[in-house]
């Protein structure tokens, strides 16, 4: 029983991993099914939501909205230590994300010219929260609080109804602690369709954020353009850079912390030490036996776990920057001195004691991160995802007379005579 080892030419290793990151088996059938769901919700509205909830979730609803009484009861059921932890995490998320709040600007580059930019929050945002084994209250905080800090007027939440009628208390408590205005007990692609297009009960939103399964991801992709979305999230990933002085037990635990998410999660160890790699592999298969989600983690490690042997530290960073992992751990004692060498990663964890779950739950940095190599161009969810930047300009007549020759020259060059004429009229009046 082993993980897959990759050695040899670094470019060939990079190419192989990048192909694996983009694997989309059976996605075409998912896309077709989701397109049908979206069209049905657009036509049948609330009735489609009731019907799909009965079909997919096995629940016959009498209301799409989670009642105040149900939420109050969740506060009574939640374990005190969990509520306290949520409150502490909330404080840390707010303190971190407050630094991201943007300010507009105004400048006067010359007489008669004013330029500026105003920051405007979105009006209404939907947060999707999965049900079942993927119900994570920490994700509720991570998605909702940046929106609230941005000044979003209304945040609504969608989550599938439980078959037994008893919601995960922590999910509902987290939602209210974060400031969610309304919770809809609707899940799947049908929830995304309702958020985008609206129904009799649900008003459409400006943007949809939050994780979900392949059907939810496909739905977000298909409604993009009608509404904004955060990202198309793939399986969770962790990449660890380590040298021969690293603690193999720590590294194995961190690899498994991602592998236990789901069977498609990807865990990479990149090192220049064969001895360390062997020790980590042994630890992985010892520690996995202790996990309640052993079968999930084991399948993830066996099918998607990778141990990559690089020749040098330079090769280690070259490879990891090419893979652009969602989570990147630099398990070096002097990790901070290597931070400048990181070009592509969703979130970076520096030093042997900074385990990835610290960012998942408590530190305050966001855990909604780009996956599948998209950290090459995408960033962690933040306050900036919930605002618009509106430009504005003002020119006096004297200023337009000065600028007119350049504007007309460019407009005429592009064959847009009407543009040139619009400026000329003001120049001459």
Beta strands, then each sheet from edge to edge (+ up, - down):
strand 1: 4-6
strand 2: 105-110
strand 3: 113-121
strand 4: 124-129
strand 5: 154-159
strand 6: 182-184
strand 7: 207-209
strand 8: 228-229
strand 9: 237-242
strand 10: 266-271
strand 11: 306-309
strand 12: 327-330
strand 13: 347-350
strand 14: 387-395
sheet 1: 1+ 11+ 10+ 9+ 12+ 13+
sheet 2: 2+ 3- 14+
sheet 3: 6+ 5+ 4+ 7+ 8+
end
